[in-house]
Amino acid sequence: MLTNAFNWESCAFPREADNAGVDQASVEMRVMVGENGRALDTEVLRDPGFGFAEAARVCAMKASYSPGRDEHGAPTRAMTKRFRVRFERWPPEAERASPTRHRN
């Protein structure tokens, strides 16, 4: 579980997706969290391609998490539940590239 209000919107949009005209995607992943609440590793469970998995991994490694707890309540290394990182380019590439149309 995240311990702070990490701004996932600050994740860099992949250049590969920009080049391909892909405006949105979701990455499903889990994070291995150390006793100190820092990310140790990531596991991508669903990768839509176009560089999104790597961008999500980089962001997930920067976030802070609550460590797992053992039977005595002591912090321990643990894997998060699966979660999604959503990327969305706004406005979509097609709207940015086309002229604005007005009705008369």
N, C-alpha and C positions, 0 to 999 in steps of 0.2 A: 504494500500500500504506500502511496506517495505521502510524504510528511509535510510538504508545503504546496502552495498553489503554483506548481510548476507551469509555466506558460508554454504549452505544447504548440501554440501558434507561432512561437519564435523559431520552430524547426525550419531549417533551410529547405526550400522547395528544390527538388533535384533538377539539375540542368538537363539531364537526359530526358526527363519528362517534359520540360519546356521545349526542347528541340523536337520532340515527337508530338507536341500539341496536346499532351495529356493534362487535363485540368484538375482531376481529383482521383484519389485512391485511398485505400485503407490498408494498413499493415497490422496483422495480429502477431503479438509477441508476448514473451515472458522475460523477466529479469531475475538473475541470481543476485541476491542482496547479502552483503556481508554483515557481520555483527555490529558494525558501526553505521549501518544504514546506507552505505554507498554501494552503487551498482558494481558488480564484479564481472558480469558477463550477460549476454542477451541470447535469447533463442527466438528466431523468427519462425512463426508457425504458418503464416500466409504472406507470401511475397508477390505483389502485383507486378513486379518488374520496374523498369524505367528509373532505377536508383532509389525508389521509395524505402526499401528495407534498410539500406545503409543510412539514409537520412534519419529514419526512425531510431535506428540503433545508436547513432551519435547523440540524439536528443535524450534517449533513455539513459545513457551512461552519465549524463549531466544532472539528472534528477536525483532528489533525495527520497529515501524510502524508510519505512519502519522495518527494523530487522525482525526475523522470526523469533519465537520464544520457545525454549525447551520446557520440559515438564516442571522445572523449578522456577520458571519465569526469567531465566537468564537469556540475554540476546544470543541468537545463533544464526548461522547462515541459512537462508531459505529462498525458495523460488516464489515469485509473485504468481497470482492467478493470471490467466491470459487476459490481455487487454488490447484495445485497438488504438492506433495512432492514425488519425484522419488528416489527410492533406487535401486542401481545396484552394485552387487559384481563383481569385475573384477580382475583377470579372473574368469569366472564361476567355481563353485565347480567341475564340471565334468572335466574341463581342468586342474585344480590344482591337482586332484586326479589321473589322468592318466599320464603315462609316455609320454614324447615327442616322436613323431614318425617322422622319417626322411625318405625321399625317396632316393633311390639310382639311 
